[in-house]
Amino acid sequence: MAEAIPNLEADIVVVPFPHAGHIFPATQLSAHFARRNYRVAILLPSSATFASPHPLVRPLQIIPLPHPFRIQPKPLEDALDSLLLAFFARNTSFLCVVVDDMLSGLIDTCLAHSVPAVSLFTSGACAAALDHVSWQLDVDALPDSSAAVRIPGLPDDIALTPADILSTRHKPFGGPGRPGGPRRQRGVEGADGATALLINTCCDLERPFLDYVSKAAGKPAWGVGPLLPDSFWRAEAGSAGEGEVRSGKEFGVDEKELVQWLDAKPTGSVIFISFGSLIAPSGEELAQLAAALDDVNLPFVWVMQPEAKALDAMGQPTESDGRRLLLQAEEVAKRRQGMVIRGWAPQLLILGHSAVGGFLSHCGWNSTVEAVARGVPILAWPVRGDQHHNAKLVVRHLKVGCAVRRPVDGLSSATAVTKEDLASGIRKLMGDEGIRRRAASAREFFAGGFPESSSSSLDAFLELVSSQYQNRRTV
């Protein structure tokens, strides 16, 4: 393995989980380091299409990954462990290795060679805090199986039901951990031994959650995001420089035709629908969505990913007739001024257009921060994992959206979503002036571009690892 590894001259090594939703923010973090004159090497799948965001960011496309949607944990962990060992055999004078939260077992590989490790959370601080809480609470000991539990140290508007706790606990995917020991958990517990936590958020959005995570971890937890491309921060509405963040992805629509279609719609009239590239609600529930769109009679843009895995209301894989569903959606689109996009879509462009008045989303973190930064209200339909926590942040804390069902404590309910749930949710989202006003206000957090608090956090982090490096050299 060592013979196949190129000589690595870098100050910082970044190891993202090899999926687009993790590679995108890790790439932008690398660009922030590079603009501060640090050399960065980022480990990527051998099959990835990657455009370096800065001359000091060097992509190493050497991770074997046969299929980006069917990642096998053990082979991936073994491959990354071997790669880091090959690097360390030649050089251990890195400032640090930034390790994705989903690969936290690699922290031990770094520590064994006296290389500082830093844990990167590509999701938000609320999700990290509530995930940590979910492992600390004993569900069986709660006095009421349905009541929400308020968490000391977190805002009063955030609470967890037993259903929330059970549905959002992550299965271990953090690597083998210490020899003879169990796998590391993801999250705050899995960051044991790391120098610090870097979280894809900012103080303006999630200060109380950053403070909670830092206290729980016993180390700095810096908000260094949102980790979106420079073009996002520079762009005027409707012109988001999509190519820089979605490089290598071929859109399922012509961008000029899409803009012309949106330009013809009244301001705030279009509902945008997207569930990300990995997972989606069940075919039965999406058929209910098509019926709801027919019922509310609003123009819409619906992005449908053919590779996405359908999950039922319990979060379990289920069969879905994608072709029948696509035909149903396209029939509704013909009747109701809709547009269906197969595959990838220019999401930043869509969210930045003045015609878009709401976003029906699974509440993946990248989608959530893109919508909040553009001032677009969110109709939250989380499917699994941290999406439920992100939905609570959106609906309960920031109050810039609503849930597909009421009450909000039912976000992780195991009951299938119905046409009535969706139609009611869409009408509320598009008509609630309070939600729209708060969403517009949240956008003002980012009116000046990349948050100053996150720039300061990046500077503080780099000062810390640089000073620690100098201390190591003098010992």
C-alpha positions as CSV (number, residue, x, y, z in Angstrom):
1,M,0.0,0.0,0.0
2,A,2.8,2.5,0.9
3,E,4.4,2.2,-2.5
4,A,1.1,3.3,-4.1
5,I,0.8,6.4,-1.9
6,P,2.1,9.7,-3.3
7,N,4.5,11.8,-1.2
8,L,2.3,13.9,1.0
9,E,3.4,17.5,1.7
10,A,0.5,18.9,3.7
11,D,-0.2,20.8,6.9
12,I,-3.7,19.3,7.3
13,V,-5.2,16.0,6.1
14,V,-9.0,16.0,5.7
15,V,-10.8,12.6,5.6
16,P,-14.5,13.0,4.7
17,F,-17.0,10.2,4.6
18,P,-17.1,9.3,0.9
19,H,-20.5,10.5,0.0
20,A,-21.5,13.8,-1.6
21,G,-23.3,15.2,1.4
22,H,-20.0,14.9,3.4
23,I,-17.5,15.6,0.7
24,F,-19.1,19.0,-0.2
25,P,-18.7,20.6,3.3
26,A,-15.3,19.0,3.8
27,T,-14.2,20.5,0.5
28,Q,-15.3,24.0,1.6
29,L,-13.6,23.5,5.0
30,S,-10.4,22.7,3.1
31,A,-10.8,25.9,1.1
32,H,-11.1,27.9,4.2
33,F,-7.8,26.4,5.5
34,A,-6.1,27.0,2.2
35,R,-7.1,30.7,2.1
36,R,-5.3,31.0,5.4
37,N,-2.2,29.6,3.7
38,Y,-2.3,26.1,5.0
39,R,-1.6,23.2,2.6
40,V,-4.5,20.6,2.6
41,A,-4.7,17.1,1.4
42,I,-8.3,15.7,1.1
43,L,-8.8,11.9,0.7
44,L,-11.5,11.1,-1.9
45,P,-13.0,8.0,-3.7
46,S,-10.9,7.0,-6.7
47,S,-14.1,7.4,-8.9
48,A,-14.9,11.0,-7.7
49,T,-15.0,13.9,-10.0
50,F,-13.4,16.8,-8.1
51,A,-12.4,20.3,-8.9
52,S,-10.0,21.7,-6.3
53,P,-11.4,25.0,-4.7
54,H,-7.9,26.4,-4.1
55,P,-4.4,25.7,-5.4
56,L,-3.3,24.7,-1.9
57,V,-6.0,22.0,-1.7
58,R,-4.7,18.7,-3.1
59,P,-7.2,16.0,-3.8
60,L,-6.0,12.4,-3.3
61,Q,-8.5,10.2,-5.1
62,I,-7.3,6.9,-3.8
63,I,-10.1,5.5,-1.7
64,P,-11.5,2.3,-3.4
65,L,-15.3,2.7,-3.5
66,P,-17.2,0.5,-6.0
67,H,-20.6,2.1,-5.5
68,P,-21.3,5.5,-3.8
69,F,-24.8,4.4,-2.6
70,R,-23.8,1.0,-1.1
71,I,-20.9,1.7,1.1
72,Q,-19.8,-1.3,3.2
73,P,-18.5,0.0,6.6
74,K,-15.7,-2.6,7.3
75,P,-13.9,-2.5,3.9
76,L,-14.1,1.3,4.0
77,E,-12.7,1.5,7.5
78,D,-9.9,-0.9,6.6
79,A,-9.0,1.0,3.4
80,L,-8.8,4.3,5.2
81,D,-6.9,2.9,8.1
82,S,-4.3,1.5,5.7
83,L,-4.0,4.8,3.8
84,L,-3.4,6.7,7.0
85,L,-0.8,4.2,8.2
86,A,1.0,4.5,4.8
87,F,1.0,8.3,5.2
88,F,2.3,8.1,8.8
89,A,5.1,5.7,7.7
90,R,6.5,8.6,5.7
91,N,5.4,11.7,7.7
92,T,3.8,12.4,11.0
93,S,4.5,16.2,11.0
94,F,1.0,17.2,10.2
95,L,-0.7,19.9,12.2
96,C,-3.7,17.5,12.4
97,V,-6.0,15.1,10.6
98,V,-9.6,16.2,10.3
99,V,-11.8,13.0,10.5
100,D,-15.4,12.8,9.6
101,D,-17.7,12.0,12.5
102,M,-18.8,8.9,10.7
103,L,-15.2,7.6,10.6
104,S,-14.3,8.3,14.2
105,G,-12.4,5.0,14.6
106,L,-9.6,6.7,12.6
107,I,-9.0,8.9,15.6
108,D,-7.3,6.0,17.3
109,T,-5.1,5.4,14.2
110,C,-3.9,9.0,14.5
111,L,-3.4,8.9,18.2
112,A,-1.3,5.7,17.9
113,H,1.2,7.7,15.8
114,S,1.0,10.9,17.9
115,V,-0.8,12.8,15.2
116,P,-3.6,15.1,16.5
117,A,-7.1,14.2,15.3
118,V,-10.0,16.6,15.0
119,S,-13.6,15.5,14.6
120,L,-15.7,17.1,11.8
121,F,-19.4,17.1,12.1
122,T,-20.9,17.8,8.7
123,S,-24.4,18.1,10.3
124,G,-25.4,20.7,12.8
125,A,-24.9,21.3,16.5
126,C,-28.5,20.7,17.5
127,A,-28.3,17.2,15.9
128,A,-25.0,16.5,17.7
129,A,-26.5,17.7,21.0
130,L,-29.7,15.7,20.7
131,D,-27.9,12.6,19.5
132,H,-25.7,12.7,22.5
133,V,-28.7,13.2,24.8
134,S,-30.5,10.2,23.2
135,W,-27.7,7.9,24.3
136,Q,-27.6,9.3,27.8
137,L,-31.3,8.9,28.5
138,D,-32.8,5.6,29.7
139,V,-36.0,5.3,27.7
140,D,-37.4,2.6,30.0
141,A,-36.9,4.8,33.1
142,L,-39.0,7.7,31.7
143,P,-42.2,8.2,33.6
144,D,-44.4,8.7,30.5
145,S,-43.8,6.8,27.3
146,S,-45.3,9.7,25.2
147,A,-44.3,12.8,27.0
148,A,-41.4,15.0,25.7
149,V,-38.4,15.3,28.0
150,R,-36.8,18.7,28.4
151,I,-33.0,18.6,28.5
152,P,-31.1,20.7,31.1
153,G,-28.7,23.0,29.3
154,L,-30.7,23.1,26.1
155,P,-33.4,25.6,25.1
156,D,-36.8,24.9,26.5
157,D,-38.4,24.6,23.0
158,I,-36.3,21.5,22.3
159,A,-37.5,18.2,23.8
160,L,-37.3,14.5,23.0
161,T,-40.0,11.9,23.2
162,P,-39.1,8.2,23.7
163,A,-40.0,7.7,20.0
164,D,-37.5,10.4,19.0
165,I,-34.8,8.8,21.1
166,L,-35.2,5.3,19.7
167,S,-35.6,6.4,16.0
168,T,-32.5,8.6,15.9
169,R,-29.9,6.6,17.7
170,H,-27.1,6.0,15.2
171,K,-25.8,2.5,14.8
172,P,-22.0,2.4,15.3
173,F,-20.2,3.3,12.1
174,G,-17.2,4.9,13.5
175,G,-14.5,2.3,12.9
176,P,-13.1,-0.5,15.1
177,G,-11.9,1.8,17.9
178,R,-9.3,0.6,20.3
179,P,-7.9,-3.0,19.9
180,G,-10.1,-5.5,21.6
181,G,-12.7,-2.8,22.3
182,P,-16.1,-2.1,20.8
183,R,-16.7,0.1,17.7
184,R,-16.7,3.8,18.4
185,Q,-20.1,5.4,18.4
186,R,-20.7,8.4,16.2
187,G,-21.2,11.8,17.8
188,V,-19.8,13.4,20.9
189,E,-18.9,10.1,22.6
190,G,-17.0,9.0,19.4
191,A,-14.8,12.1,19.5
192,D,-13.0,11.0,22.6
193,G,-9.3,11.7,22.1
194,A,-9.9,14.4,19.4
195,T,-8.3,17.8,20.0
196,A,-11.5,19.6,19.1
197,L,-14.8,19.4,17.2
198,L,-15.5,21.4,14.1
199,I,-19.2,21.7,13.3
200,N,-20.9,22.8,10.1
201,T,-22.9,25.6,11.6
202,C,-22.5,29.1,13.1
203,C,-23.2,30.8,16.4
204,D,-26.0,32.9,14.9
205,L,-28.1,29.7,14.3
206,E,-27.0,27.3,17.0
207,R,-25.0,29.0,19.8
208,P,-26.8,27.2,22.7
209,F,-26.2,23.8,21.0
210,L,-22.5,24.6,20.3
211,D,-22.1,25.5,24.0
212,Y,-23.9,22.3,25.1
213,V,-21.7,20.1,22.8
214,S,-18.5,21.7,24.0
215,K,-19.4,21.2,27.6
216,A,-20.5,17.5,26.9
217,A,-17.3,16.8,25.0
218,G,-15.0,18.6,27.4
219,K,-13.2,20.4,24.6
220,P,-13.7,23.2,22.1
221,A,-16.7,22.7,19.7
222,W,-16.3,25.4,17.0
223,G,-19.0,26.4,14.5
224,V,-17.1,26.8,11.3
225,G,-20.0,27.0,8.8
226,P,-22.3,26.9,7.0
227,L,-19.7,25.2,4.7
228,L,-21.2,26.4,1.4
229,P,-19.2,27.6,-1.6
230,D,-17.9,31.1,-2.0
231,S,-20.2,31.6,-4.9
232,F,-23.2,31.0,-2.6
233,W,-22.1,33.9,-0.4
234,R,-21.4,36.2,-3.3
235,A,-24.5,35.3,-5.4
236,E,-27.5,37.4,-6.0
237,A,-30.9,35.6,-5.7
238,G,-31.3,33.2,-8.6
239,S,-27.6,33.0,-9.5
240,A,-25.9,30.6,-7.1
241,G,-22.8,29.4,-8.9
242,E,-24.0,25.8,-8.7
243,G,-21.2,24.3,-10.6
244,E,-18.7,25.0,-7.8
245,V,-20.5,23.0,-5.2
246,R,-22.1,20.3,-7.3
247,S,-19.0,19.7,-9.5
248,G,-19.2,16.5,-11.5
249,K,-23.0,16.2,-11.3
250,E,-25.1,16.4,-14.4
251,F,-28.4,18.1,-13.8
252,G,-31.6,16.5,-15.0
253,V,-32.8,19.9,-16.3
254,D,-31.4,22.7,-18.5
255,E,-30.7,25.6,-16.1
256,K,-31.8,28.3,-18.6
257,E,-35.1,26.6,-19.2
258,L,-35.6,26.2,-15.4
259,V,-34.9,29.9,-14.8
260,Q,-37.3,30.8,-17.5
261,W,-40.0,28.6,-16.0
262,L,-39.4,30.1,-12.5
263,D,-39.3,33.7,-13.9
264,A,-42.9,33.2,-15.3
265,K,-44.2,32.4,-11.8
266,P,-45.4,34.9,-9.2
267,T,-43.1,35.8,-6.3
268,G,-43.3,33.2,-3.5
269,S,-45.8,30.9,-5.3
270,V,-43.7,27.8,-6.0
271,I,-43.2,24.9,-3.6
272,F,-39.8,23.1,-4.1
273,I,-39.7,19.4,-3.2
274,S,-36.5,17.4,-2.7
275,F,-35.5,14.5,-0.4
276,G,-31.8,14.3,-1.2
277,S,-29.9,11.6,-3.1
278,L,-29.7,8.7,-0.6
279,I,-33.2,8.1,0.9
280,A,-36.8,9.0,0.3
281,P,-40.2,8.4,1.9
282,S,-42.0,5.2,0.7
283,G,-43.7,5.0,-2.7
284,E,-47.1,4.9,-0.9
285,E,-46.3,8.2,0.9
286,L,-44.9,9.9,-2.2
287,A,-48.1,8.9,-4.0
288,Q,-50.0,10.7,-1.3
289,L,-47.7,13.7,-1.9
290,A,-48.7,13.7,-5.6
291,A,-52.4,13.6,-4.7
292,A,-51.8,16.5,-2.2
293,L,-50.1,18.6,-4.9
294,D,-53.1,18.0,-7.2
295,D,-55.4,19.1,-4.4
296,V,-53.6,22.3,-3.4
297,N,-53.1,23.4,-7.0
298,L,-49.8,25.3,-6.6
299,P,-46.9,25.4,-9.0
300,F,-44.1,23.1,-7.9
301,V,-40.7,21.8,-8.7
302,W,-40.2,18.1,-7.6
303,V,-36.8,16.5,-7.7
304,M,-36.9,12.7,-8.0
305,Q,-33.8,10.7,-7.4
306,P,-33.9,7.2,-9.1
307,E,-31.1,5.9,-6.9
308,A,-32.7,6.9,-3.5
309,K,-33.7,4.1,-1.2
310,A,-37.4,4.2,-0.2
311,L,-38.0,3.9,3.6
312,D,-41.3,3.3,5.3
313,A,-42.7,5.3,8.3
314,M,-40.6,3.2,10.6
315,G,-37.4,4.0,8.7
316,Q,-37.1,0.5,7.2
317,P,-36.4,-0.2,3.6
318,T,-39.4,-0.9,1.4
319,E,-40.2,-1.6,-2.2
320,S,-41.2,1.4,-4.4
321,D,-42.5,1.4,-8.0
322,G,-40.4,4.3,-9.1
323,R,-41.7,4.3,-12.7
324,R,-45.3,4.4,-11.7
325,L,-44.6,7.1,-9.2
326,L,-42.8,9.2,-11.7
327,L,-45.6,8.9,-14.2
328,Q,-48.1,9.9,-11.5
329,A,-46.0,13.0,-10.6
330,E,-45.6,14.0,-14.2
331,E,-49.4,13.7,-14.8
332,V,-50.0,16.1,-11.8
333,A,-47.3,18.4,-13.1
334,K,-49.1,18.7,-16.4
335,R,-52.4,19.6,-14.7
336,R,-51.0,21.9,-12.0
337,Q,-48.1,24.0,-13.5
338,G,-45.5,21.7,-12.1
339,M,-42.0,20.6,-13.1
340,V,-40.5,17.1,-12.3
341,I,-36.7,16.8,-12.4
342,R,-35.2,13.4,-12.6
343,G,-31.8,13.1,-10.9
344,W,-29.7,16.0,-9.8
345,A,-31.1,19.5,-9.7
346,P,-29.5,23.0,-9.2
347,Q,-30.8,23.3,-5.7
348,L,-29.0,26.5,-4.8
349,L,-30.3,28.2,-7.9
350,I,-33.9,27.1,-7.1
351,L,-33.8,28.2,-3.5
352,G,-32.4,31.5,-4.5
353,H,-35.1,32.3,-7.0
354,S,-37.8,34.8,-5.8
355,A,-40.6,32.6,-7.2
356,V,-39.9,29.9,-4.6
357,G,-42.0,30.3,-1.5
358,G,-41.4,27.1,0.4
359,F,-39.3,23.9,0.5
360,L,-40.6,20.5,1.3
361,S,-37.5,18.8,2.6
362,H,-36.2,15.7,4.4
363,C,-34.2,18.2,6.5
364,G,-30.8,16.8,5.6
365,W,-28.4,19.4,7.0
366,N,-27.0,20.7,3.8
367,S,-30.5,21.3,2.4
368,T,-31.6,22.9,5.7
369,V,-28.8,25.5,5.9
370,E,-29.1,26.3,2.2
371,A,-32.8,27.0,2.7
372,V,-32.3,29.0,5.9
373,A,-29.5,31.1,4.4
374,R,-31.8,31.9,1.4
375,G,-34.8,32.7,3.7
376,V,-37.0,29.9,2.3
377,P,-39.5,28.4,4.8
378,I,-39.3,24.7,5.2
379,L,-42.0,22.0,5.4
380,A,-40.2,19.4,7.5
381,W,-40.6,15.7,6.5
382,P,-37.6,13.9,8.1
383,V,-37.1,10.3,7.2
384,R,-34.4,9.0,9.5
385,G,-31.5,9.8,11.8
386,D,-30.4,13.4,12.4
387,Q,-33.1,14.7,10.0
388,H,-35.5,14.4,12.9
389,H,-33.2,16.6,15.1
390,N,-32.8,19.1,12.2
391,A,-36.5,19.3,11.8
392,K,-36.9,20.1,15.5
393,L,-34.4,23.0,15.1
394,V,-36.3,24.3,12.1
395,V,-39.8,24.0,13.5
396,R,-39.5,24.5,17.3
397,H,-36.4,26.6,17.8
398,L,-35.8,28.8,14.7
399,K,-39.6,28.6,13.9
400,V,-38.8,29.0,10.2
401,G,-41.0,26.1,9.1
402,C,-43.7,23.6,10.0
403,A,-44.0,19.9,10.2
404,V,-45.9,17.6,7.8
405,R,-48.0,16.5,10.8
406,R,-49.1,18.0,14.1
407,P,-48.2,18.1,16.9
408,V,-44.5,18.8,16.4
409,D,-43.6,16.2,18.9
410,G,-44.9,13.7,16.4
411,L,-42.1,14.4,13.9
412,S,-40.8,10.9,14.3
413,S,-44.2,9.2,14.4
414,A,-44.3,5.7,12.9
415,T,-47.7,6.5,11.2
416,A,-47.5,6.9,7.4
417,V,-47.9,10.5,6.1
418,T,-51.3,11.1,4.4
419,K,-52.5,13.3,1.6
420,E,-54.4,15.4,4.2
421,D,-51.2,15.8,6.3
422,L,-49.3,17.1,3.2
423,A,-52.0,19.3,1.8
424,S,-52.5,20.9,5.2
425,G,-48.8,21.3,5.7
426,I,-48.3,22.9,2.2
427,R,-51.1,25.4,2.8
428,K,-49.7,26.4,6.2
429,L,-46.2,26.7,4.9
430,M,-47.2,28.9,1.9
431,G,-49.7,31.0,3.8
432,D,-48.3,31.5,7.3
433,E,-47.0,35.1,7.5
434,G,-45.2,34.5,10.8
435,I,-43.1,31.7,9.4
436,R,-42.3,33.7,6.3
437,R,-41.3,36.7,8.4
438,R,-39.0,34.6,10.6
439,A,-37.5,32.9,7.6
440,A,-36.7,36.3,6.0
441,S,-35.2,37.4,9.3
442,A,-33.0,34.3,9.6
443,R,-31.6,35.1,6.1
444,E,-30.3,38.4,7.6
445,F,-27.8,36.3,9.6
446,F,-25.9,35.8,6.3
447,A,-26.5,39.1,4.6
448,G,-22.8,40.0,5.0
449,G,-21.6,36.7,3.6
450,F,-19.8,34.0,5.5
451,P,-20.5,34.5,9.2
452,E,-17.8,36.5,11.1
453,S,-18.2,34.2,14.1
454,S,-17.3,31.2,11.9
455,S,-14.2,33.0,10.5
456,S,-13.1,33.8,14.1
457,S,-13.6,30.1,15.0
458,L,-11.5,29.0,12.1
459,D,-8.8,31.3,13.1
460,A,-8.9,30.2,16.7
461,F,-8.8,26.5,15.7
462,L,-5.8,27.0,13.4
463,E,-4.0,29.0,16.1
464,L,-4.6,26.1,18.5
465,V,-3.3,23.3,16.3
466,S,-0.4,25.4,15.1
467,S,0.7,26.2,18.7
468,Q,0.3,22.6,19.7
469,Y,2.5,21.6,16.7
470,Q,5.2,24.1,17.8
471,N,5.1,22.7,21.3
472,R,5.5,19.1,20.0
473,R,8.6,20.2,18.0
474,T,10.2,21.7,21.1
475,V,9.7,18.7,23.3
